[in-house]
Amino acid sequence: MNTEIETMNLEDLEIIKDHLSEDYDNFWNFDILKEELQSSNSKYLVAKIDKKIVGFAGIKIILDEADIMNIVTKKTFRKQGIRNLTFEKFNHFMYKSKFKIYFSRS
């Protein structure tokens, strides 16, 4: 199973919009995600297996900091390392971009 992590676009969001609450969790809102995708202060990634979307993640960029807003995996694909791959891709992006990285514990 080959997982590809790439930049998310509006076409990707259109593909998953009718399945956000049932395939992921019931708090995802299409309009808010669309605004985030269109924001110059946000970057979203999408995880795909066999060209099918199985997850997405977003960061909010503020000055020289990047905050991970969410990392979401489709319910039927959880516990397969997709979240970790997405986090690694963001981590690499933040390191290359020289963002300050903070970790908080809840």
C-alpha positions in Angstrom: 0.0 0.0 0.0 1.7 3.2 -1.2 0.6 6.4 0.6 1.2 9.7 -1.2 1.2 13.0 0.7 0.6 16.1 -1.4 -0.7 19.6 -1.2 -4.5 19.7 -0.9 -6.5 21.7 -3.3 -10.2 22.7 -3.8 -10.7 19.8 -6.1 -9.7 17.4 -3.3 -12.1 19.1 -0.9 -14.9 18.8 -3.4 -14.2 15.0 -3.7 -14.6 14.5 0.1 -17.2 17.2 0.9 -20.2 14.8 0.9 -18.5 12.3 3.2 -16.8 14.6 5.8 -19.0 13.6 8.7 -19.5 10.0 7.9 -15.9 9.0 6.8 -14.0 11.3 9.1 -15.7 12.8 12.1 -18.9 14.8 12.5 -17.3 18.2 13.3 -15.7 18.9 9.8 -17.4 21.8 8.0 -16.9 22.2 4.2 -17.2 26.0 4.3 -14.5 26.4 7.0 -12.2 24.0 5.3 -12.7 25.8 2.0 -11.8 29.1 3.6 -8.7 27.6 5.2 -7.6 26.1 1.8 -8.0 29.6 0.2 -6.1 31.4 3.0 -2.5 32.4 2.4 -1.8 31.7 6.1 -2.8 28.0 5.8 -1.3 25.0 4.2 -3.2 21.7 3.8 -1.9 18.3 2.8 -3.9 15.3 1.6 -3.0 11.6 2.0 -3.9 9.3 -0.9 -3.8 5.6 -1.4 -4.3 4.4 -4.9 -5.3 8.0 -5.8 -8.2 7.9 -3.2 -8.2 10.4 -0.4 -7.7 8.8 3.0 -6.8 11.8 5.1 -5.9 15.4 5.3 -4.1 17.9 7.6 -3.6 21.6 8.0 -1.3 24.1 9.5 -1.8 27.8 10.2 1.2 30.0 9.5 1.6 33.1 11.7 4.7 35.2 11.1 7.6 32.7 11.8 5.5 30.0 13.5 3.3 27.2 12.1 0.6 25.6 14.2 -0.8 22.2 13.3 -4.5 22.7 13.2 -5.6 19.1 12.5 -4.5 15.8 11.2 -7.4 13.6 10.1 -7.5 10.1 8.8 -10.6 8.4 7.2 -12.1 6.1 9.8 -11.6 2.9 7.8 -7.8 3.7 7.4 -6.9 4.6 10.9 -4.0 2.9 12.7 -2.1 2.4 9.5 0.5 5.1 10.0 -1.1 7.7 7.7 -1.2 10.3 10.5 2.5 9.8 11.1 3.4 10.2 7.4 1.4 13.4 7.2 3.0 14.7 10.4 6.5 13.9 9.0 5.8 15.8 5.8 4.6 18.9 7.7 7.6 18.6 10.1 9.9 18.6 7.0 8.1 21.6 5.5 8.3 23.5 8.8 12.0 22.7 9.2 12.8 23.7 5.6 10.9 26.9 6.0 12.7 27.7 9.3 9.5 28.0 11.3 9.7 27.9 15.0 8.3 24.6 16.3 6.7 24.3 19.7 5.2 21.2 21.2 2.5 21.4 23.8 1.1 18.7 26.0 -2.5 18.6 26.9 
